[in-house]
Amino acid sequence: VEFHVEHGLFALGDESQLRSAVSNLIYNAVRYTPENGKVIVEWKQTPAGGLLSVTDNGYGISAEHLHHLTERFYRVDDARSRDSGGSGIGLSIVKHVLTNHDSLLEIDSQLNKGSCFSFTLPQITQIKRH
């Protein structure tokens, strides 16, 4: 896991909820990336706000599943989810948290190439270091 974090950039919001959303995204990326794979977590300022992205080179998700991923208890592959211990509610929690923070979950994925889950928080503050 690699972290690319813009120092001094802080989100304004509910710390517990945001921690839950980010940890769900990172946990999923690690869980669905094979051994020796790569997960990159990035936090940076954009014109729209603070962008958090979690990108992996894991199994990926086929297009027909993408619009269902944030539904409660939805699983792309029941057998794989059972084996890895997933409950099918993690991404619905992320969606709920982001709604509370005026944001949306964006998902880009290609089967056998990996996925990128990202969102932009409009309420951020930048603290400059001298």
Order of alpha helices (4+ residues) and beta strands (2+ residues): beta-beta-alpha-beta-beta-alpha-alpha-alpha-beta-beta-beta
